Amino acid sequence: MQLLLEPSDNARLANLCGQFDEHLRQIERRLGVEIQNRGNQFQIIGAGRAARAAYEVIRSLFDAAQHEIITPERVHLSLQTANVDTLVSEAGAPEPRLRACAVWTGSELFVWGGVGSQGDLLNSGGAYDPLTDTWRTVSAIGAPAVREEPSCVAMGEDVFVWGGVDVASNALVQGGAIWSPKDNSWRAVSETDAPVPRKWPIVLWTGQTVLLWGGEKLDKANEKSGAIYDPVQDTWQAMSTTDSPDKGKRSAFAWTGTLLYVFGGRDNAGGAVNNLLRSYDPSVNAWAIISATVPPSARSNAFAAWDGAKMYVWGGFATDGVGLADGAAFDPSVPAWTAMSTAGPPTARGLVPFRTGWAVWAGDRMLIAGGSDNSIVAANSHLYDPDAVAEERWSDMVPWDPPQTREYGVGVWTGTEFILWGGTDGSGPIPGGTRWMP
Protein backbone atom coordinates (compact mmCIF):
# COMPACT_ATOMS: atom_id res chain seq x y z
CA MET A 1 0.00 0.00 0.00
CA GLN A 2 1.45 3.34 -1.09
CA LEU A 3 1.09 6.60 0.85
CA LEU A 4 2.26 10.05 -0.27
CA LEU A 5 2.26 12.71 2.46
CA GLU A 6 1.95 16.30 1.28
CA PRO A 7 3.15 18.93 1.65
CA SER A 8 6.65 17.50 1.79
CA ASP A 9 7.86 19.15 5.01
CA ASN A 10 11.09 17.67 6.38
CA ALA A 11 10.59 18.93 9.94
CA ARG A 12 7.04 17.61 10.03
CA LEU A 13 8.12 14.24 8.60
CA ALA A 14 10.92 13.96 11.17
CA ASN A 15 8.42 14.70 13.92
CA LEU A 16 6.11 12.00 12.55
CA CYS A 17 8.81 9.32 12.20
CA GLY A 18 10.61 10.03 15.48
CA GLN A 19 14.28 9.62 16.29
CA PHE A 20 15.73 6.70 14.33
CA ASP A 21 12.19 6.11 12.99
CA GLU A 22 11.09 4.89 16.44
CA HIS A 23 7.47 5.87 15.81
CA LEU A 24 7.34 3.86 12.60
CA ARG A 25 8.86 0.85 14.39
CA GLN A 26 6.20 1.24 17.11
CA ILE A 27 3.44 1.12 14.49
CA GLU A 28 5.07 -1.92 12.87
CA ARG A 29 5.22 -3.83 16.16
CA ARG A 30 1.65 -2.98 17.08
CA LEU A 31 0.04 -3.80 13.75
CA GLY A 32 2.39 -6.47 12.44
CA VAL A 33 3.27 -4.57 9.27
CA GLU A 34 6.45 -3.36 7.57
CA ILE A 35 6.84 0.35 6.78
CA GLN A 36 9.38 1.59 4.24
CA ASN A 37 9.81 5.28 3.55
CA ARG A 38 11.88 7.71 1.53
CA GLY A 39 11.13 11.34 2.20
CA ASN A 40 7.36 11.76 2.04
CA GLN A 41 6.76 8.47 0.21
CA PHE A 42 5.71 5.50 2.34
CA GLN A 43 5.08 1.86 1.48
CA ILE A 44 3.13 -0.30 3.94
CA ILE A 45 3.44 -4.09 3.65
CA GLY A 46 1.09 -6.34 5.61
CA ALA A 47 -2.36 -7.90 5.90
CA GLY A 48 -5.16 -5.81 4.45
CA ARG A 49 -6.86 -4.61 7.63
CA ALA A 50 -3.58 -4.01 9.46
CA ALA A 51 -2.04 -2.18 6.48
CA ARG A 52 -5.13 0.03 6.17
CA ALA A 53 -4.95 0.81 9.88
CA ALA A 54 -1.26 1.74 9.58
CA TYR A 55 -2.10 3.96 6.58
CA GLU A 56 -4.73 5.85 8.59
CA VAL A 57 -2.53 6.14 11.69
CA ILE A 58 0.40 7.58 9.70
CA ARG A 59 -1.89 10.07 7.95
CA SER A 60 -3.45 11.22 11.23
CA LEU A 61 -0.05 11.57 12.91
CA PHE A 62 1.27 13.56 9.95
CA ASP A 63 -1.65 15.95 10.35
CA ALA A 64 -0.99 16.20 14.09
CA ALA A 65 2.75 16.73 13.52
CA GLN A 66 1.99 20.18 12.10
CA HIS A 67 0.99 21.56 15.50
CA GLU A 68 2.22 19.16 18.23
CA ILE A 69 5.27 17.13 19.21
CA ILE A 70 4.68 13.46 18.40
CA THR A 71 5.70 11.13 21.26
CA PRO A 72 5.46 7.34 21.67
CA GLU A 73 2.45 7.96 23.92
CA ARG A 74 0.77 9.99 21.16
CA VAL A 75 1.45 7.17 18.66
CA HIS A 76 -0.08 4.70 21.12
CA LEU A 77 -3.24 6.81 21.39
CA SER A 78 -3.56 6.94 17.61
CA LEU A 79 -3.17 3.17 17.40
CA GLN A 80 -5.95 2.75 19.95
CA THR A 81 -8.41 4.46 17.60
CA ALA A 82 -7.53 2.19 14.66
CA ASN A 83 -10.29 -0.38 15.43
CA VAL A 84 -8.02 -3.32 14.66
CA ASP A 85 -6.89 -6.41 16.46
CA THR A 86 -3.32 -7.63 16.68
CA LEU A 87 -1.33 -10.40 18.31
CA VAL A 88 0.49 -10.04 21.63
CA SER A 89 4.22 -10.71 21.38
CA GLU A 90 5.30 -14.18 22.51
CA ALA A 91 8.93 -13.15 23.06
CA GLY A 92 9.72 -13.41 26.77
CA ALA A 93 6.11 -14.31 27.62
CA PRO A 94 5.25 -16.57 30.57
CA GLU A 95 4.69 -20.29 30.06
CA PRO A 96 1.28 -20.91 28.40
CA ARG A 97 -1.33 -21.67 31.05
CA LEU A 98 -4.95 -22.06 32.06
CA ARG A 99 -6.89 -20.64 35.02
CA ALA A 100 -4.41 -17.88 35.86
CA CYS A 101 -5.35 -14.56 37.37
CA ALA A 102 -4.76 -11.27 35.58
CA VAL A 103 -5.22 -7.54 36.17
CA TRP A 104 -4.27 -4.25 34.55
CA THR A 105 -1.84 -2.33 36.75
CA GLY A 106 -2.26 0.96 34.91
CA SER A 107 0.63 0.31 32.54
CA GLU A 108 1.02 -3.49 32.31
CA LEU A 109 -1.01 -6.68 32.04
CA PHE A 110 -0.12 -8.80 35.08
CA VAL A 111 -0.56 -12.59 34.67
CA TRP A 112 0.20 -15.05 37.48
CA GLY A 113 -0.38 -18.64 38.64
CA GLY A 114 -2.62 -21.20 36.95
CA VAL A 115 -2.03 -24.60 35.36
CA GLY A 116 0.82 -25.30 32.93
CA SER A 117 0.97 -27.45 29.82
CA GLN A 118 1.87 -30.58 31.82
CA GLY A 119 -0.99 -30.08 34.28
CA ASP A 120 1.38 -28.68 36.91
CA LEU A 121 0.34 -25.83 39.19
CA LEU A 122 2.35 -22.63 38.73
CA ASN A 123 3.51 -19.74 40.89
CA SER A 124 5.18 -17.86 38.05
CA GLY A 125 3.99 -15.01 35.89
CA GLY A 126 4.76 -12.10 33.65
CA ALA A 127 3.96 -8.44 33.03
CA TYR A 128 3.15 -7.22 29.51
CA ASP A 129 3.57 -3.62 28.33
CA PRO A 130 1.28 -2.99 25.32
CA LEU A 131 3.06 0.29 24.54
CA THR A 132 6.27 -1.56 23.67
CA ASP A 133 4.72 -5.00 23.02
CA THR A 134 7.18 -6.56 25.49
CA TRP A 135 7.07 -8.92 28.48
CA ARG A 136 9.09 -9.03 31.68
CA THR A 137 9.25 -11.91 34.14
CA VAL A 138 7.52 -11.54 37.51
CA SER A 139 9.95 -12.47 40.28
CA ALA A 140 9.42 -15.83 41.97
CA ILE A 141 11.23 -14.72 45.15
CA GLY A 142 8.64 -14.42 47.92
CA ALA A 143 5.77 -15.29 45.55
CA PRO A 144 2.76 -17.19 46.90
CA ALA A 145 2.77 -20.99 46.65
CA VAL A 146 1.56 -22.70 43.46
CA ARG A 147 -2.20 -22.54 42.79
CA GLU A 148 -4.84 -22.18 40.12
CA GLU A 149 -7.73 -19.70 40.04
CA PRO A 150 -6.17 -17.22 42.49
CA SER A 151 -7.99 -13.95 43.15
CA CYS A 152 -6.09 -10.83 42.24
CA VAL A 153 -6.81 -7.13 42.04
CA ALA A 154 -4.76 -4.03 41.24
CA MET A 155 -4.22 -1.75 44.25
CA GLY A 156 -3.17 1.41 42.49
CA GLU A 157 0.28 0.34 41.29
CA ASP A 158 0.65 -2.88 43.31
CA VAL A 159 -1.18 -6.18 42.79
CA PHE A 160 -2.93 -8.19 45.53
CA VAL A 161 -2.95 -11.99 45.00
CA TRP A 162 -4.85 -14.27 47.38
CA GLY A 163 -6.40 -17.73 47.68
CA GLY A 164 -7.07 -20.19 44.90
CA VAL A 165 -7.25 -23.94 44.44
CA ASP A 166 -4.74 -26.79 44.77
CA VAL A 167 -6.33 -29.53 42.67
CA ALA A 168 -3.59 -32.03 43.52
CA SER A 169 -4.54 -31.84 47.19
CA ASN A 170 -8.23 -31.21 46.49
CA ALA A 171 -8.01 -28.18 48.75
CA LEU A 172 -8.59 -24.45 48.79
CA VAL A 173 -5.43 -22.39 49.27
CA GLN A 174 -5.06 -19.88 52.08
CA GLY A 175 -2.92 -16.78 52.07
CA GLY A 176 -1.35 -14.56 49.46
CA ALA A 177 1.07 -11.74 48.75
CA ILE A 178 1.37 -8.32 47.14
CA TRP A 179 3.49 -7.75 44.04
CA SER A 180 5.19 -4.42 43.44
CA PRO A 181 5.78 -3.63 39.73
CA LYS A 182 8.22 -0.89 40.66
CA ASP A 183 10.92 -3.21 42.01
CA ASN A 184 9.45 -6.57 40.91
CA SER A 185 9.19 -7.86 44.48
CA TRP A 186 6.65 -9.61 46.71
CA ARG A 187 5.59 -9.01 50.31
CA ALA A 188 3.44 -11.41 52.30
CA VAL A 189 -0.17 -10.71 53.29
CA SER A 190 -0.97 -11.32 56.96
CA GLU A 191 -3.08 -14.39 57.69
CA THR A 192 -4.21 -13.10 61.09
CA ASP A 193 -8.02 -12.70 60.99
CA ALA A 194 -7.94 -13.47 57.26
CA PRO A 195 -11.13 -14.83 55.67
CA VAL A 196 -11.50 -18.59 55.19
CA PRO A 197 -10.29 -19.95 51.82
CA ARG A 198 -12.78 -19.97 48.95
CA LYS A 199 -13.23 -20.08 45.17
CA TRP A 200 -14.38 -17.21 42.99
CA PRO A 201 -15.03 -14.46 45.56
CA ILE A 202 -15.86 -10.88 44.69
CA VAL A 203 -12.58 -9.01 45.06
CA LEU A 204 -12.07 -5.30 44.41
CA TRP A 205 -9.98 -2.28 45.36
CA THR A 206 -11.87 0.50 47.13
CA GLY A 207 -9.05 3.00 46.74
CA GLN A 208 -7.69 2.30 50.21
CA THR A 209 -8.48 -1.34 50.99
CA VAL A 210 -9.16 -4.69 49.33
CA LEU A 211 -12.74 -5.92 49.70
CA LEU A 212 -13.19 -9.69 49.47
CA TRP A 213 -16.69 -11.19 49.73
CA GLY A 214 -18.57 -14.44 49.10
CA GLY A 215 -17.57 -17.11 46.65
CA GLU A 216 -17.85 -20.87 46.97
CA LYS A 217 -16.61 -23.57 49.30
CA LEU A 218 -14.88 -26.64 47.92
CA ASP A 219 -18.23 -28.51 47.86
CA LYS A 220 -19.72 -25.62 45.80
CA ALA A 221 -21.80 -24.34 48.73
CA ASN A 222 -22.13 -20.58 49.24
CA GLU A 223 -19.48 -18.87 51.32
CA LYS A 224 -21.43 -16.17 53.17
CA SER A 225 -18.56 -14.18 54.66
CA GLY A 226 -15.93 -11.66 53.74
CA ALA A 227 -13.25 -9.31 54.98
CA ILE A 228 -11.53 -6.01 54.30
CA TYR A 229 -7.74 -5.95 53.95
CA ASP A 230 -5.73 -2.81 54.75
CA PRO A 231 -2.36 -3.03 52.90
CA VAL A 232 -0.83 -0.19 54.89
CA GLN A 233 -1.52 -1.80 58.27
CA ASP A 234 -1.39 -5.38 56.89
CA THR A 235 -4.60 -6.19 58.77
CA TRP A 236 -7.96 -7.85 58.07
CA GLN A 237 -11.39 -6.79 59.36
CA ALA A 238 -14.42 -9.07 59.06
CA MET A 239 -17.36 -7.83 56.98
CA SER A 240 -20.84 -7.82 58.49
CA THR A 241 -23.16 -10.60 57.34
CA THR A 242 -26.40 -8.93 58.45
CA ASP A 243 -28.69 -8.57 55.39
CA SER A 244 -25.91 -9.94 53.19
CA PRO A 245 -26.63 -12.17 50.16
CA ASP A 246 -27.58 -15.64 51.43
CA LYS A 247 -28.02 -17.22 47.99
CA GLY A 248 -25.36 -15.23 46.28
CA LYS A 249 -22.67 -17.36 44.71
CA ARG A 250 -21.89 -16.38 41.11
CA SER A 251 -23.58 -13.01 41.59
CA ALA A 252 -23.14 -10.00 39.33
CA PHE A 253 -21.48 -7.05 41.04
CA ALA A 254 -20.32 -3.48 40.46
CA TRP A 255 -18.27 -1.01 42.49
CA THR A 256 -19.39 2.62 42.38
CA GLY A 257 -16.41 4.13 44.16
CA THR A 258 -18.19 4.10 47.52
CA LEU A 259 -20.67 1.18 47.39
CA LEU A 260 -20.63 -2.44 46.27
CA TYR A 261 -23.78 -3.57 44.45
CA VAL A 262 -24.48 -7.32 44.29
CA PHE A 263 -27.28 -8.69 42.10
CA GLY A 264 -28.75 -12.17 41.77
CA GLY A 265 -26.84 -15.36 42.34
CA ARG A 266 -27.47 -19.03 42.99
CA ASP A 267 -28.16 -21.08 46.12
CA ASN A 268 -26.51 -24.27 47.33
CA ALA A 269 -28.72 -27.30 46.90
CA GLY A 270 -31.32 -26.89 44.17
CA GLY A 271 -29.37 -24.27 42.31
CA ALA A 272 -32.27 -21.81 42.33
CA VAL A 273 -31.41 -18.27 41.22
CA ASN A 274 -32.74 -14.93 42.46
CA ASN A 275 -33.02 -11.31 41.34
CA LEU A 276 -32.36 -9.53 44.63
CA LEU A 277 -30.19 -6.43 44.76
CA ARG A 278 -28.07 -5.50 47.77
CA SER A 279 -25.47 -2.86 48.52
CA TYR A 280 -22.52 -2.87 50.89
CA ASP A 281 -20.99 0.28 52.36
CA PRO A 282 -17.47 -0.38 53.67
CA SER A 283 -17.37 2.96 55.51
CA VAL A 284 -19.99 1.68 57.98
CA ASN A 285 -19.53 -2.07 57.41
CA ALA A 286 -23.20 -2.54 56.54
CA TRP A 287 -25.35 -4.29 53.92
CA ALA A 288 -28.68 -2.97 52.68
CA ILE A 289 -31.46 -4.70 50.73
CA ILE A 290 -32.60 -2.49 47.85
CA SER A 291 -36.16 -2.46 46.58
CA ALA A 292 -36.39 -1.17 43.01
CA THR A 293 -39.08 -1.49 40.36
CA VAL A 294 -38.93 -3.95 37.45
CA PRO A 295 -35.65 -5.79 38.10
CA PRO A 296 -34.28 -8.25 35.56
CA SER A 297 -35.46 -11.85 35.89
CA ALA A 298 -33.68 -14.11 38.38
CA ARG A 299 -30.23 -15.25 37.24
CA SER A 300 -26.67 -16.08 38.16
CA ASN A 301 -23.41 -15.51 36.25
CA ALA A 302 -24.58 -12.25 34.68
CA PHE A 303 -22.28 -9.65 33.10
CA ALA A 304 -22.22 -6.32 34.96
CA ALA A 305 -20.65 -2.88 34.57
CA TRP A 306 -20.90 0.54 36.26
CA ASP A 307 -20.93 3.65 34.06
CA GLY A 308 -20.52 6.20 36.83
CA ALA A 309 -24.26 6.55 37.47
CA LYS A 310 -25.94 3.21 36.64
CA MET A 311 -25.28 -0.50 37.01
CA TYR A 312 -25.85 -2.56 33.85
CA VAL A 313 -26.70 -6.25 34.23
CA TRP A 314 -27.01 -8.48 31.17
CA GLY A 315 -27.16 -12.19 30.35
CA GLY A 316 -26.38 -14.97 32.80
CA PHE A 317 -28.04 -18.29 33.55
CA ALA A 318 -31.58 -19.14 34.64
CA THR A 319 -32.23 -21.81 37.30
CA ASP A 320 -31.98 -24.59 34.73
CA GLY A 321 -28.62 -23.26 33.52
CA VAL A 322 -29.99 -21.98 30.21
CA GLY A 323 -28.33 -18.79 28.98
CA LEU A 324 -30.19 -15.47 28.93
CA ALA A 325 -29.98 -12.65 26.37
CA ASP A 326 -31.58 -9.70 28.15
CA GLY A 327 -30.78 -7.29 30.92
CA ALA A 328 -31.49 -3.98 32.61
CA ALA A 329 -29.81 -0.88 34.02
CA PHE A 330 -30.21 0.10 37.68
CA ASP A 331 -30.36 3.80 38.54
CA PRO A 332 -29.82 4.24 42.31
CA SER A 333 -31.03 7.86 42.21
CA VAL A 334 -34.61 6.72 41.49
CA PRO A 335 -34.19 3.78 42.43
CA ALA A 336 -35.45 1.75 39.45
CA TRP A 337 -34.44 -0.66 36.70
CA THR A 338 -34.80 0.10 32.99
CA ALA A 339 -34.72 -2.72 30.43
CA MET A 340 -31.78 -2.77 28.02
CA SER A 341 -32.56 -2.87 24.32
CA THR A 342 -33.38 -6.30 22.89
CA ALA A 343 -32.65 -5.25 19.29
CA GLY A 344 -29.69 -7.25 18.01
CA PRO A 345 -28.13 -8.33 21.32
CA PRO A 346 -25.38 -10.93 21.66
CA THR A 347 -26.42 -14.58 21.71
CA ALA A 348 -27.49 -15.90 25.13
CA ARG A 349 -24.55 -16.45 27.44
CA GLY A 350 -23.23 -16.12 30.96
CA LEU A 351 -19.93 -15.21 32.61
CA VAL A 352 -18.12 -18.23 34.08
CA PRO A 353 -15.15 -17.27 36.29
CA PHE A 354 -11.78 -18.44 34.98
CA ARG A 355 -13.48 -20.13 32.01
CA THR A 356 -14.81 -17.33 29.82
CA GLY A 357 -16.65 -14.01 30.00
CA TRP A 358 -15.69 -10.43 30.88
CA ALA A 359 -17.60 -7.16 31.19
CA VAL A 360 -16.34 -3.58 31.62
CA TRP A 361 -17.46 -0.04 31.03
CA ALA A 362 -15.37 1.01 28.02
CA GLY A 363 -15.56 4.79 28.19
CA ASP A 364 -19.07 5.38 26.86
CA ARG A 365 -20.26 1.80 26.22
CA MET A 366 -20.54 -1.54 27.99
CA LEU A 367 -18.15 -4.15 26.60
CA ILE A 368 -19.13 -7.83 26.82
CA ALA A 369 -16.44 -10.30 25.74
CA GLY A 370 -16.73 -14.07 25.48
CA GLY A 371 -19.05 -16.00 27.77
CA SER A 372 -20.72 -19.39 27.41
CA ASP A 373 -24.09 -21.07 27.12
CA ASN A 374 -23.39 -24.49 28.64
CA SER A 375 -20.95 -26.21 26.25
CA ILE A 376 -20.95 -23.38 23.70
CA VAL A 377 -18.16 -20.84 24.27
CA ALA A 378 -18.56 -17.50 22.48
CA ALA A 379 -15.57 -16.25 20.48
CA ASN A 380 -16.79 -12.69 19.98
CA SER A 381 -17.31 -9.37 21.75
CA HIS A 382 -20.12 -6.81 21.75
CA LEU A 383 -20.71 -3.20 22.77
CA TYR A 384 -23.81 -1.60 24.29
CA ASP A 385 -24.32 2.15 23.89
CA PRO A 386 -27.22 3.37 26.10
CA ASP A 387 -27.22 6.78 24.41
CA ALA A 388 -27.88 5.44 20.90
CA VAL A 389 -31.38 4.89 19.53
CA ALA A 390 -32.81 1.59 20.76
CA GLU A 391 -32.33 -0.21 17.43
CA GLU A 392 -28.62 0.70 17.33
CA ARG A 393 -27.50 0.26 20.92
CA TRP A 394 -25.88 -3.13 20.34
CA SER A 395 -22.89 -3.45 18.00
CA ASP A 396 -20.15 -5.98 17.32
CA MET A 397 -16.47 -5.40 18.01
CA VAL A 398 -13.71 -6.38 15.59
CA PRO A 399 -13.97 -10.20 15.20
CA TRP A 400 -11.57 -12.30 17.25
CA ASP A 401 -8.49 -13.19 15.22
CA PRO A 402 -7.87 -16.07 15.12
CA PRO A 403 -11.59 -16.84 15.66
CA GLN A 404 -10.85 -19.86 17.86
CA THR A 405 -12.73 -20.98 20.95
CA ARG A 406 -10.54 -19.94 23.86
CA GLU A 407 -11.37 -21.18 27.36
CA TYR A 408 -9.67 -20.66 30.73
CA GLY A 409 -7.56 -17.74 29.49
CA VAL A 410 -7.35 -14.25 30.96
CA GLY A 411 -9.06 -11.12 29.72
CA VAL A 412 -8.23 -7.57 30.83
CA TRP A 413 -9.45 -4.10 29.87
CA THR A 414 -6.64 -1.52 29.87
CA GLY A 415 -8.88 1.52 29.67
CA THR A 416 -8.50 1.71 25.90
CA GLU A 417 -8.25 -1.87 24.62
CA PHE A 418 -9.10 -5.45 25.57
CA ILE A 419 -6.33 -8.05 25.88
CA LEU A 420 -7.07 -11.79 25.76
CA TRP A 421 -4.17 -14.10 26.62
CA GLY A 422 -3.54 -17.80 27.24
CA GLY A 423 -6.20 -20.45 27.79
CA THR A 424 -6.90 -23.50 25.64
CA ASP A 425 -8.67 -24.41 22.43
CA GLY A 426 -9.26 -27.96 23.73
CA SER A 427 -5.97 -29.39 22.52
CA GLY A 428 -3.70 -27.75 25.07
CA PRO A 429 -2.60 -24.35 26.42
CA ILE A 430 -2.47 -21.59 23.80
CA PRO A 431 0.70 -19.48 23.65
CA GLY A 432 0.22 -15.78 23.04
CA GLY A 433 -2.83 -13.57 22.91
CA THR A 434 -4.74 -10.90 21.02
CA ARG A 435 -5.66 -7.25 21.53
CA TRP A 436 -8.82 -5.41 20.39
CA MET A 437 -9.76 -1.77 20.31
CA PRO A 438 -13.49 -1.00 20.38
N, C-alpha and C positions, 0 to 999 in steps of 0.2 A: 504494500500500500504506500503510495507516494503522498507527500505533504510538502507544500511550498508555503513558507511563512513570509508574508509581506506586510509592511515594508521591511527590506533587508537592513536591520539595525544591529550592528555588531554588539553594542552594549546590552541591548535588550535580549539578544540571543545568548550572550554569555550569562546573563542573569537567569534565563530560562534553563540552560544546560547545567549550571553550577560548576564549581571548581572540579577540574578533571572529569567533567560530564557526570558528576555524582547524581544529579537529579534524573538524568536519562537512565543511569544504571538502576536507580531506585524504581523507576517505572517498569524497567525490564524484569526485575526480580518479582515485583508485585503481580504483573500480568502475564509473565511467562512469554515475553516477546523479545525480539532483537531489534534495536534501533540503530540505524546507521545515519550519519549526517555529514554534510559538507556545506558550511555556510548556513543558508536558510533553506536548504533542501534536505528533507528527511525521508528515509525509507524505513517502513515498519514491517517486520517479518514475524508472522505468528498466526495462530488460529483466528478465524474470522471475527468472532465476538471480542476476543482479547485485543486484536489489532485495531478494531474500530474504537474500542475504549481508549487505547493508547493514543490514537489519532485525536480523539476529542480532548483528552487530558492535556496533551501537548499544545493544542490550539488554545485551550482556556488559560493555560499557564503563560503562553506567549502574550495573550491579551493582558493578563495581570502584571506581567513583567514590565509593562509600560509605566506603571504607577506604584509598584511595591517591590520590595526585596523578596525574591523567592527563596524559601528555606526548605529543608527536608520535611518540616512539619506542614508547610503549605502544600508541598507535593502530596503528602499523605492525605490531606483534606480533599484535594482534588480527586485522588484515587477513590476516596470513599463515596463520591457522587457518581462514579462510573457505572453503577448498577451491573456489576459483573462478578462472577465467582472466580476463584483461583485456588490453587493448591497451596497447602502449608509446607514449607521446606521440611525435608526429612533429615537433613544434615544436622547431626548432633542432637536429634530428638530422643526422648526417652524410649525405652523398650515398648513395643506395641502391647496394649493391655485392654482389659475389660473392667468395668465396675470401679473405675477410679473416681476420685473427686476432683473438681476443677472450679476455679473462680477467676475473675478478672481483678487484678490488683490495682488497676488504674493505668498501668503501662504494659503489663505482661499477662499472658494466660498461664496460670499456675495449674499443673497437673501432678497428682501424687497418689500413690498406693494402687490397689486394684489387683487383678489377676493376670499373670504373664502368659506367654504362649505355651508353656509347659504345664499350665495349671497351678503354678506356684504363686503364693501370695507375695506381694511386693511392698517395700517401704522406701521406694525410690521415686524420683519424679524429675520434672523439668519445668523451665519457665520460658515462654515463647514471646518474643517481641515482634509484633506485626509490622512495626515501622521499618525494621531492618530485615524481617523475615529470617530471624535467627533464634536458635535455642541456646540455653545454658543449663547445666546440670544443677539440680537442687541438692545441696549437701546431705549426706547420709549421717553425718556426725550429730548425735543427739536427736535424730528423727524418731518419731513414734515407731512401735513395733509393726511388723507386717500385718496387713489387713485389707479386706475389700469393703467397698461401700462405706468409706469413712465420711463423716460430715465435715464440711469445711466452709468457711465464710471469710471474706476479706474484711479486715478491721482497719480501714484507712489504708495504710501501706502494708501492714503485716497480714499474715494469713493464719487463722485459727483452724486446727485440725483435731477432730475428736471422735472417739467411738469407731464403730464399724463391726465387721463380722470376720471371724476366723472359722472358715468352713471345715478345715482339717480337724479342729477340735469341737466343731458343732457348738460354738459359743459366741456370745457377743463380747466385744472388746471394750474394756474400760480405759479411760485416760486419753491423753493427747498432748499436743505441743503447739507452739506458735513459731511460724517461720518468718524470718525477717529478710525481705528481698535486698535490703541495703547492704548487708554483710553476709548474706547467704548462710544464716545460722539458725539454730533451733533453741528454744527454751521451753522447759517442761511446764505443763499446766497442772496446778495443784489438784490432788484428788480428794482433799478434805472437803466434806459436804457436797461433793460432786453428785450429779444425778446418776441414777442407775443406768447401766448400759442399755442400748436400744437400737433398733433399725429405723431409718428413714424419719428422724424427727424434723420438725420445723426448726431451722437454725438461721438466725439473722443478726446483723450488726445494727445496734440502735444509734450508733454515733459515739457511745461511751462504753457500752457493754455488749456481750454476746447473749442473746436470748435463745434458749434451747427448750423446746416444748414437744410433748407427745411422742408419736412414733409407734413402733410395734415391739412386742416382746418376741423372743425366739419362737414361741408357739403361735405367733401371729395375732395374739391378743392385744388389745389397746394398752398403751402405756399412758396412763392419765397422771402425768407429773411433769415437772420441768424445773429449770433453774436459770439464774442469771449469773454470768461470769464477768467479773471485773478484772481486766488484764493489768491494770495499774497496781491493784492490791493483791492480785493473784488469789481471789476469793470467790466462792460460790454462795448464792443466796437462793433458797427454795422459792418457787413460784406458788402462789395460792392456787388451790384446786376448787375453791368455792365458785359455783356457776360455770366451771370450765367445761369444755366439750367432753361428754362421757361416751360418745359413739363417734369419735373423731379421727380415727386413723385414716390416712390418705385424704386428708382434707385439703381444700384450696385455701391459700392464705395470701395476704398482702400486708406490707408494712407502709404506714403513711408518713413516717417520720416521728410520730409520737404514739401511735396505736397499732396493735396487731389485730387484723381482722381474720377470722377463721370461719370458713363456710363449708357446710356439708360434712361428708365423711361416712365411714362404714363401721358397723359394730363388730363384736367378736364372733358370736356363734353363727347366727343365720345369715350374716353378711348384709343385713338390711342397711340401706342408706338413708340419709336425712337431708333436709334443706334448711337447717338452723344456722343462724349467723350470730357470732359472738365477737366481742372485742376484749383485748387485754391492754391495760395501761400499766407499764412498768414503773411509772413514777409513784403509783400508789399500790402496786402489787395487787391489782384487782381485775376480775373478769366481769363482763356485763353481757346479758342476753339482749339482743336487739330485735325489736319487732318492727318489721318494715313490710309495706304492701307489695304484693305480687312477686314473691321471690322465684327464682328458677326452680324447676322440679328437683326432687331429691336426687343426690348423686355423690359419688366419690371420684377421686382422681381427676378433678377438673383443672383446666388451665386458668390462671388468674394473673392480673396485672393491675397496678395502681397508676393512674395518670396524673396524680397531684390533687385530684378532687373526687374521683370516683374509683370504685373497685369493679373491674370487669371479670366475670366468671363465664367460662364457655367450655362446652364439651364435658367429658368425663364418662363415668359408667353408672348405669342404673343398677338396681338390686341384683338383677340377673346377669350382670356383667356386660350387657350390651352397650355399645358406644352411643353417645349422644352427640347431636350436631346443632345445639342451640345454647343460648346463654342470656345473661342480663347484666346490666350495670347498676351498681348500688351507689346512691348519692346520700352520704350521711347527713347532709344539711337539711334533707326533707323530713325524715329518712324514707326512701322508697327505691324500689327496683324498676328499671325500664328495660324491656326486652331488646336484645341486640337484633340487628337485621338478619332475616333468614333468606335473603336473596343471594344465592351463590356462595354459601359458606363452605369451609373445608368439609371433607367427608367425616363421618362420625369417628370419634377417637377420644382417648383419654391419655393423661400423663402418667407414666409408670416410672417411679424413681429408679435411677441407674439403668433403666432399660431404654427408654425413649420418651421424648416429649419435653419441651421447654416453652416458657412464655415470659415475655418482658414487655415493658412499655418502651417503644423505640422512637422516642422523640415526640411524635404526634400521632402514632398509631400503635395498636397492639400487635405484637409479633407472636405467632404460634408456629413452632417448628417441630416436625416429627409427630410422635404419638402413636398409639396403637389401638386397634379394635380387635381384642383377643389375639389371634395368631397373625393378623395383618398389621405390619409395621409401615407407617407412612414414610415415604422418602420425599417429602416436599414441605414447603413453608408458606404461610399465608399472613396477610396483613389486614387489620380491621381499622378503618378510619371513621370514628363516630361523627365527624363533622361533614362527611360527604353525604350526598343524597342516599336514601335507603338502598336503592338498587345498585349503588356503586361503592358501598362501604367495604365489601370484601374484595381483595385482590390477591393474585399470586406473586410470590417472590421469584427471582431468577431460579430456574430448576436446579436441583442438586446435580452436581457434576463431579464424579460419575454418579448416575442415578441409581445407586445400589442401596439395598436395604442395609441399614447400619444400626445394630443394636448394641447396647451396653457401652457406648462411647460417651464422651463428654461434650456438652454444648455450652457455650458462654457468649453473652452479649457484651461487647466492649464499650458500648455507648454509641458506636457508629456502624459496627458490623457484627455479624454472627459467625463464630468459629465452631466448627464441628471437628472433633479429633478422636482417633482411636475407635474402639468397638470391634464388632465382628460382622461379617456377612454370612455367617453360618459355617464357614470353612476354617476359620481361625482368626486371630487378632489382625486387624487392618493397620498397617503402618501409615502414618501421615494423616492429613485432614484437609478440610476445605473451608474457605471463607466466602461469605455472601454479604453484599451491601443492599439493603432495601431501597 
